[in-house]
């Protein structure tokens, strides 16, 4: 259950100003420039250093699908770190994040109001302070539940309580997530 963490990573990758290398040789050369040695790249990918050198030379052009997926993930994780960092900083200080989800929301509400949870599909723009808290939680390796609580608090404030203009005392929980995406 790492929906939120994965969504934040995808959103960071959407910030790329240039596409990562597409060819196997280009990807391996990028990893070699980044990690410095074939041994380090091999450890990252779970293959031998000889295999890395064969991919680099072009002697082997079609790695097994699992290795190809690990190569792509390693390249994307290291591609344009400054661009991603700048976009995260901008979201945390001025622009905020947009959360799109289809999830079961639960409520704790005052007596006389409904607190029945139900699935809703929502797209809500959360202010920068919630983005900052979410990124800080992700950096320190917080669990999925803590990140859900931050998002539920933000959605409760922005969408359900409308910035304090309605539904006073309503507490929102983000329960079952069917779909989750973030953009910033």
DRENPA-3360 file (N, C-alpha, C; in nm, 2 decimals, always signed):
BEGIN
1 = XXXXXXXX = +0.08/-0.12/+0.00/+0.00/+0.00/+0.00/+0.09/+0.13/+0.00 ~ +0.15/+0.15/-0.11/+0.24/+0.27/-0.12/+0.18/+0.36/-0.23 ~ +0.05/+0.38/-0.24/-0.01/+0.46/-0.34/+0.04/+0.60/-0.34 ~ +0.05/+0.66/-0.22/+0.08/+0.80/-0.21/+0.22/+0.82/-0.25 ~ +0.31/+0.74/-0.19/+0.46/+0.75/-0.22/+0.48/+0.74/-0.37 ~ +0.42/+0.64/-0.43/+0.44/+0.61/-0.58/+0.38/+0.73/-0.66 ~ +0.27/+0.79/-0.62/+0.21/+0.90/-0.69/+0.30/+1.02/-0.68 ~ +0.37/+1.04/-0.56/+0.46/+1.16/-0.55/+0.58/+1.14/-0.64;
9 = XXXXXXXX = +0.63/+1.02/-0.65/+0.74/+0.99/-0.74/+0.70/+1.01/-0.89 ~ +0.58/+0.97/-0.93/+0.54/+0.99/-1.06/+0.53/+1.14/-1.09 ~ +0.47/+1.21/-1.00/+0.46/+1.36/-1.02/+0.59/+1.42/-1.03 ~ +0.69/+1.38/-0.96/+0.83/+1.43/-0.97/+0.88/+1.40/-1.11 ~ +0.85/+1.28/-1.16/+0.91/+1.25/-1.29/+0.84/+1.33/-1.40 ~ +0.72/+1.37/-1.38/+0.65/+1.46/-1.48/+0.72/+1.59/-1.50 ~ +0.80/+1.63/-1.40/+0.87/+1.76/-1.41/+0.99/+1.76/-1.50 ~ +1.03/+1.64/-1.56/+1.15/+1.63/-1.64/+1.14/+1.74/-1.75;
17 = XXXXXXXX = +1.25/+1.81/-1.78/+1.25/+1.90/-1.89/+1.30/+1.83/-2.02 ~ +1.37/+1.72/-2.00/+1.42/+1.64/-2.11/+1.38/+1.50/-2.08 ~ +1.36/+1.42/-2.18/+1.33/+1.27/-2.16/+1.46/+1.20/-2.13 ~ +1.46/+1.10/-2.04/+1.58/+1.02/-2.02/+1.62/+0.94/-2.14 ~ +1.74/+0.89/-2.14/+1.78/+0.81/-2.26/+1.69/+0.69/-2.29 ~ +1.66/+0.67/-2.42/+1.57/+0.56/-2.45/+1.64/+0.43/-2.48 ~ +1.76/+0.43/-2.54/+1.83/+0.31/-2.57/+1.90/+0.25/-2.45 ~ +1.92/+0.12/-2.46/+1.98/+0.04/-2.35/+2.12/+0.10/-2.33;
25 = XXXXXXXX = +2.19/+0.12/-2.44/+2.33/+0.17/-2.43/+2.34/+0.31/-2.37 ~ +2.24/+0.39/-2.41/+2.24/+0.53/-2.35/+2.21/+0.52/-2.20 ~ +2.12/+0.44/-2.16/+2.08/+0.42/-2.02/+2.20/+0.37/-1.93 ~ +2.26/+0.27/-1.99/+2.38/+0.21/-1.91/+2.49/+0.32/-1.90 ~ +2.52/+0.39/-2.01/+2.62/+0.50/-2.01/+2.58/+0.61/-1.91 ~ +2.46/+0.64/-1.90/+2.41/+0.74/-1.80/+2.44/+0.69/-1.66 ~ +2.40/+0.56/-1.63/+2.42/+0.50/-1.50/+2.57/+0.49/-1.47 ~ +2.65/+0.46/-1.57/+2.80/+0.46/-1.54/+2.85/+0.60/-1.51;
33 = XXXXXXXX = +2.80/+0.70/-1.58/+2.85/+0.84/-1.54/+2.80/+0.88/-1.40 ~ +2.68/+0.83/-1.36/+2.63/+0.87/-1.23/+2.69/+0.79/-1.12 ~ +2.70/+0.66/-1.14/+2.75/+0.57/-1.03/+2.90/+0.54/-1.04 ~ +2.97/+0.58/-1.14/+3.11/+0.58/-1.16/+3.17/+0.45/-1.21 ~ +3.12/+0.34/-1.16/+3.19/+0.21/-1.19/+3.08/+0.11/-1.24 ~ +3.13/+0.01/-1.32/+3.05/-0.10/-1.37/+3.00/-0.18/-1.25 ~ +3.09/-0.20/-1.15/+3.05/-0.28/-1.03/+2.94/-0.21/-0.96 ~ +2.94/-0.08/-0.94/+2.83/-0.01/-0.87/+2.70/-0.02/-0.95;
41 = XXXXXXXX = +2.71/-0.01/-1.08/+2.59/-0.02/-1.16/+2.54/-0.17/-1.15 ~ +2.63/-0.26/-1.16/+2.59/-0.40/-1.15/+2.52/-0.43/-1.01 ~ +2.57/-0.38/-0.91/+2.50/-0.40/-0.78/+2.36/-0.34/-0.77 ~ +2.35/-0.22/-0.83/+2.22/-0.15/-0.84/+2.12/-0.23/-0.92 ~ +2.17/-0.30/-1.03/+2.07/-0.37/-1.12/+2.06/-0.51/-1.08 ~ +2.15/-0.57/-1.00/+2.14/-0.71/-0.96/+2.19/-0.80/-1.07 ~ +2.29/-0.75/-1.15/+2.36/-0.83/-1.25/+2.51/-0.83/-1.23 ~ +2.58/-0.89/-1.31/+2.73/-0.89/-1.30/+2.79/-0.77/-1.37;
49 = XXXXXXXX = +2.91/-0.73/-1.33/+2.98/-0.62/-1.40/+3.01/-0.65/-1.54 ~ +3.03/-0.78/-1.57/+3.05/-0.82/-1.71/+2.92/-0.79/-1.80 ~ +2.81/-0.82/-1.74/+2.68/-0.79/-1.81/+2.67/-0.64/-1.84 ~ +2.70/-0.56/-1.74/+2.69/-0.42/-1.76/+2.79/-0.37/-1.87 ~ +2.91/-0.43/-1.88/+3.00/-0.39/-1.98/+2.95/-0.44/-2.12 ~ +2.89/-0.56/-2.12/+2.83/-0.61/-2.25/+2.72/-0.51/-2.30 ~ +2.63/-0.47/-2.20/+2.53/-0.37/-2.24/+2.59/-0.24/-2.29 ~ +2.69/-0.20/-2.23/+2.76/-0.07/-2.26/+2.82/-0.08/-2.40;
57 = XXXXXXXX = +2.88/-0.19/-2.43/+2.95/-0.21/-2.56/+2.85/-0.24/-2.67 ~ +2.73/-0.28/-2.64/+2.63/-0.32/-2.74/+2.64/-0.46/-2.77 ~ +2.72/-0.54/-2.70/+2.74/-0.69/-2.73/+2.61/-0.76/-2.69 ~ +2.54/-0.71/-2.60/+2.41/-0.77/-2.55/+2.31/-0.66/-2.56 ~ +2.21/-0.68/-2.64/+2.11/-0.57/-2.66/+1.97/-0.59/-2.60 ~ +1.94/-0.71/-2.56/+1.81/-0.74/-2.51/+1.82/-0.81/-2.37 ~ +1.82/-0.73/-2.26/+1.82/-0.79/-2.13/+1.69/-0.85/-2.10 ~ +1.69/-0.94/-2.00/+1.56/-1.00/-1.95/+1.47/-0.88/-1.91;
65 = XXXXXXXX = +1.34/-0.90/-1.92/+1.24/-0.79/-1.89/+1.26/-0.74/-1.74 ~ +1.29/-0.83/-1.65/+1.31/-0.78/-1.51/+1.43/-0.69/-1.50 ~ +1.54/-0.72/-1.57/+1.66/-0.64/-1.57/+1.63/-0.50/-1.64 ~ +1.56/-0.51/-1.75/+1.53/-0.39/-1.83/+1.44/-0.30/-1.74 ~ +1.35/-0.35/-1.67/+1.27/-0.27/-1.58/+1.35/-0.20/-1.47 ~ +1.45/-0.28/-1.41/+1.53/-0.22/-1.31/+1.62/-0.11/-1.37 ~ +1.67/-0.13/-1.49/+1.75/-0.03/-1.56/+1.67/+0.10/-1.57 ~ +1.55/+0.08/-1.63/+1.46/+0.20/-1.64/+1.43/+0.27/-1.51;
73 = XXXXXXXX = +1.40/+0.20/-1.41/+1.38/+0.26/-1.28/+1.50/+0.33/-1.22 ~ +1.62/+0.27/-1.24/+1.74/+0.33/-1.19/+1.77/+0.46/-1.26 ~ +1.75/+0.46/-1.39/+1.77/+0.59/-1.47/+1.67/+0.69/-1.43 ~ +1.54/+0.66/-1.42/+1.44/+0.76/-1.38/+1.46/+0.81/-1.24 ~ +1.51/+0.73/-1.15/+1.53/+0.78/-1.02/+1.64/+0.88/-1.01 ~ +1.74/+0.87/-1.10/+1.85/+0.96/-1.10/+1.85/+1.07/-1.20 ~ +1.75/+1.07/-1.29/+1.74/+1.17/-1.40/+1.70/+1.31/-1.35 ~ +1.77/+1.41/-1.38/+1.74/+1.55/-1.35/+1.69/+1.57/-1.20;
81 = XXXXXXXX = +1.78/+1.54/-1.11/+1.74/+1.56/-0.97/+1.72/+1.70/-0.93 ~ +1.79/+1.79/-0.99/+1.78/+1.94/-0.96/+1.64/+1.99/-1.01 ~ +1.60/+1.94/-1.12/+1.47/+1.99/-1.18/+1.36/+1.94/-1.08 ~ +1.36/+1.81/-1.04/+1.26/+1.76/-0.95/+1.26/+1.83/-0.82 ~ +1.38/+1.86/-0.77/+1.39/+1.93/-0.64/+1.34/+2.07/-0.64 ~ +1.36/+2.14/-0.76/+1.31/+2.27/-0.77/+1.16/+2.27/-0.78 ~ +1.10/+2.17/-0.85/+0.95/+2.17/-0.86/+0.89/+2.13/-0.72 ~ +0.95/+2.05/-0.64/+0.90/+2.01/-0.51/+0.91/+2.14/-0.42;
89 = XXXXXXXX = +1.02/+2.21/-0.43/+1.03/+2.33/-0.35/+0.93/+2.43/-0.38 ~ +0.90/+2.45/-0.51/+0.80/+2.54/-0.56/+0.66/+2.50/-0.51 ~ +0.63/+2.37/-0.51/+0.50/+2.33/-0.47/+0.49/+2.35/-0.32 ~ +0.60/+2.33/-0.24/+0.59/+2.34/-0.10/+0.59/+2.48/-0.05 ~ +0.63/+2.58/-0.13/+0.64/+2.72/-0.09/+0.53/+2.81/-0.15 ~ +0.49/+2.77/-0.28/+0.40/+2.87/-0.34/+0.28/+2.81/-0.41 ~ +0.30/+2.70/-0.49/+0.19/+2.66/-0.57/+0.10/+2.55/-0.51 ~ +0.15/+2.47/-0.42/+0.07/+2.36/-0.37/+0.07/+2.24/-0.46;
97 = XXXXXXXX = -0.02/+2.14/-0.43/-0.03/+2.02/-0.51/-0.18/+2.00/-0.54 ~ -0.20/+1.92/-0.65/-0.34/+1.88/-0.68/-0.35/+1.73/-0.66 ~ -0.44/+1.69/-0.58/-0.47/+1.55/-0.55/-0.59/+1.50/-0.62 ~ -0.58/+1.40/-0.70/-0.70/+1.34/-0.76/-0.71/+1.20/-0.71 ~ -0.83/+1.16/-0.66/-0.84/+1.03/-0.60/-0.99/+0.98/-0.61 ~ -1.00/+0.85/-0.61/-1.13/+0.79/-0.59/-1.11/+0.70/-0.47 ~ -1.17/+0.73/-0.36/-1.14/+0.66/-0.23/-1.27/+0.67/-0.14 ~ -1.27/+0.58/-0.04/-1.37/+0.58/+0.06/-1.33/+0.68/+0.17;
105 = XXXXXXXX = -1.41/+0.78/+0.18/-1.38/+0.88/+0.29/-1.47/+0.85/+0.41 ~ -1.42/+0.85/+0.53/-1.49/+0.83/+0.65/-1.50/+0.96/+0.72 ~ -1.60/+0.98/+0.80/-1.62/+1.11/+0.87/-1.65/+1.09/+1.02 ~ -1.60/+1.18/+1.10/-1.64/+1.20/+1.23/-1.71/+1.33/+1.24 ~ -1.84/+1.33/+1.27/-1.91/+1.46/+1.26/-1.99/+1.48/+1.39 ~ -2.04/+1.60/+1.41/-2.12/+1.63/+1.52/-2.26/+1.56/+1.51 ~ -2.33/+1.54/+1.62/-2.45/+1.47/+1.63/-2.55/+1.55/+1.54 ~ -2.64/+1.47/+1.47/-2.74/+1.53/+1.38/-2.69/+1.54/+1.24;
113 = XXXXXXXX = -2.57/+1.51/+1.21/-2.52/+1.51/+1.07/-2.48/+1.37/+1.03 ~ -2.47/+1.34/+0.90/-2.43/+1.21/+0.86/-2.28/+1.18/+0.87 ~ -2.24/+1.07/+0.91/-2.10/+1.03/+0.91/-2.08/+0.90/+0.84 ~ -2.17/+0.87/+0.74/-2.16/+0.75/+0.66/-2.05/+0.77/+0.56 ~ -1.95/+0.67/+0.56/-1.84/+0.68/+0.46/-1.89/+0.63/+0.33 ~ -1.84/+0.69/+0.22/-1.87/+0.64/+0.09/-1.76/+0.68/-0.01 ~ -1.76/+0.61/-0.12/-1.66/+0.64/-0.22/-1.69/+0.77/-0.29 ~ -1.59/+0.85/-0.31/-1.60/+0.97/-0.38/-1.48/+0.99/-0.48;
121 = XXXXXXXX = -1.51/+1.05/-0.59/-1.40/+1.08/-0.68/-1.38/+1.24/-0.67 ~ -1.26/+1.27/-0.62/-1.24/+1.42/-0.59/-1.10/+1.46/-0.66 ~ -1.10/+1.58/-0.71/-0.98/+1.65/-0.75/-0.98/+1.78/-0.67 ~ -0.88/+1.79/-0.58/-0.87/+1.90/-0.49/-0.73/+1.96/-0.49 ~ -0.72/+2.09/-0.50/-0.59/+2.16/-0.50/-0.56/+2.19/-0.35 ~ -0.45/+2.13/-0.30/-0.41/+2.16/-0.16/-0.31/+2.27/-0.15 ~ -0.32/+2.36/-0.05/-0.22/+2.47/-0.04/-0.08/+2.42/-0.01 ~ +0.02/+2.51/-0.02/+0.16/+2.47/-0.01/+0.19/+2.41/+0.13;
129 = XXXXXXXX = +0.12/+2.45/+0.24/+0.16/+2.39/+0.37/+0.14/+2.24/+0.37 ~ +0.03/+2.19/+0.31/+0.01/+2.05/+0.30/+0.11/+1.98/+0.21 ~ +0.15/+2.04/+0.10/+0.25/+1.99/+0.02/+0.38/+1.97/+0.10 ~ +0.42/+2.08/+0.17/+0.54/+2.08/+0.25/+0.54/+1.97/+0.35 ~ +0.43/+1.95/+0.42/+0.42/+1.84/+0.52/+0.42/+1.71/+0.46 ~ +0.36/+1.69/+0.34/+0.37/+1.56/+0.27/+0.51/+1.53/+0.22 ~ +0.58/+1.62/+0.17/+0.72/+1.60/+0.12/+0.81/+1.57/+0.24 ~ +0.79/+1.64/+0.35/+0.87/+1.62/+0.47/+0.84/+1.47/+0.52;
137 = XXXXXXXX = +0.72/+1.43/+0.52/+0.69/+1.30/+0.57/+0.75/+1.19/+0.48 ~ +0.75/+1.22/+0.35/+0.81/+1.12/+0.25/+0.96/+1.12/+0.27 ~ +1.02/+1.23/+0.29/+1.17/+1.23/+0.31/+1.21/+1.16/+0.44 ~ +1.13/+1.16/+0.54/+1.17/+1.09/+0.67/+1.12/+0.95/+0.67 ~ +1.06/+0.90/+0.55/+1.02/+0.76/+0.54/+0.89/+0.73/+0.62 ~ +0.81/+0.82/+0.63/+0.68/+0.80/+0.70/+0.60/+0.69/+0.63 ~ +0.51/+0.63/+0.71/+0.43/+0.52/+0.66/+0.31/+0.58/+0.57 ~ +0.25/+0.49/+0.50/+0.14/+0.53/+0.42/+0.02/+0.59/+0.50;
145 = XXXXXXXX = +0.00/+0.54/+0.62/-0.11/+0.60/+0.70/-0.09/+0.74/+0.74 ~ +0.04/+0.78/+0.77/+0.07/+0.92/+0.81/+0.04/+1.01/+0.69 ~ +0.08/+0.96/+0.57/+0.06/+1.05/+0.45/-0.09/+1.06/+0.42 ~ -0.16/+0.95/+0.44/-0.31/+0.95/+0.42/-0.37/+1.06/+0.51 ~ -0.32/+1.06/+0.64/-0.38/+1.15/+0.74/-0.35/+1.30/+0.69 ~ -0.23/+1.32/+0.64/-0.20/+1.46/+0.60/-0.29/+1.50/+0.48 ~ -0.31/+1.41/+0.38/-0.40/+1.44/+0.27/-0.54/+1.45/+0.32 ~ -0.59/+1.36/+0.40/-0.73/+1.37/+0.45/-0.75/+1.50/+0.53;
153 = XXXXXXXX = -0.65/+1.55/+0.61/-0.67/+1.67/+0.68/-0.68/+1.79/+0.58 ~ -0.59/+1.79/+0.47/-0.60/+1.89/+0.37/-0.73/+1.89/+0.30 ~ -0.77/+1.77/+0.26/-0.90/+1.77/+0.18/-1.02/+1.81/+0.28 ~ -1.01/+1.77/+0.40/-1.11/+1.81/+0.50/-1.12/+1.96/+0.51 ~ -1.01/+2.03/+0.51/-1.00/+2.17/+0.53/-1.05/+2.24/+0.40 ~ -0.99/+2.20/+0.29/-1.02/+2.27/+0.16/-1.15/+2.23/+0.10 ~ -1.19/+2.11/+0.09/-1.31/+2.06/+0.02/-1.43/+2.05/+0.12 ~ -1.42/+1.97/+0.22/-1.53/+1.95/+0.31/-1.57/+2.06/+0.40;
161 = XXXXXXXX = -1.47/+2.13/+0.46/-1.50/+2.24/+0.55/-1.49/+2.38/+0.47 ~ -1.45/+2.38/+0.35/-1.44/+2.50/+0.27/-1.37/+2.61/+0.34 ~ -1.26/+2.58/+0.40/-1.18/+2.68/+0.47/-1.24/+2.74/+0.59 ~ -1.33/+2.66/+0.66/-1.40/+2.71/+0.78/-1.53/+2.77/+0.76 ~ -1.59/+2.77/+0.63/-1.72/+2.83/+0.60/-1.83/+2.73/+0.62 ~ -1.80/+2.60/+0.64/-1.91/+2.50/+0.66/-1.86/+2.38/+0.73 ~ -1.94/+2.29/+0.77/-1.91/+2.16/+0.83/-1.81/+2.17/+0.94 ~ -1.83/+2.26/+1.03/-1.74/+2.28/+1.15/-1.74/+2.15/+1.23;
169 = XXXXXXXX = -1.62/+2.11/+1.27/-1.60/+2.00/+1.35/-1.60/+1.86/+1.28 ~ -1.61/+1.87/+1.15/-1.60/+1.75/+1.06/-1.45/+1.70/+1.05 ~ -1.43/+1.58/+1.09/-1.30/+1.52/+1.07/-1.31/+1.41/+0.96 ~ -1.21/+1.42/+0.87/-1.21/+1.33/+0.75/-1.10/+1.23/+0.76 ~ -1.14/+1.10/+0.73/-1.04/+0.99/+0.71/-1.04/+0.94/+0.57 ~ -0.92/+0.92/+0.52/-0.91/+0.86/+0.39/-0.88/+0.71/+0.41 ~ -0.99/+0.63/+0.37/-0.98/+0.49/+0.40/-0.94/+0.41/+0.28 ~ -1.02/+0.34/+0.21/-0.99/+0.26/+0.10/-0.96/+0.35/-0.02;
177 = XXXXXXXX = -0.84/+0.33/-0.08/-0.80/+0.41/-0.20/-0.82/+0.32/-0.32 ~ -0.90/+0.36/-0.42/-0.92/+0.29/-0.54/-0.82/+0.34/-0.65 ~ -0.80/+0.47/-0.65/-0.72/+0.54/-0.74/-0.66/+0.66/-0.67 ~ -0.53/+0.70/-0.70/-0.47/+0.81/-0.64/-0.36/+0.87/-0.73 ~ -0.37/+1.00/-0.75/-0.27/+1.06/-0.83/-0.24/+1.20/-0.78 ~ -0.12/+1.25/-0.79/-0.07/+1.38/-0.74/+0.00/+1.45/-0.86 ~ -0.02/+1.58/-0.87/+0.05/+1.66/-0.96/+0.09/+1.79/-0.89 ~ +0.21/+1.84/-0.93/+0.26/+1.97/-0.88/+0.35/+2.04/-0.98;
% end
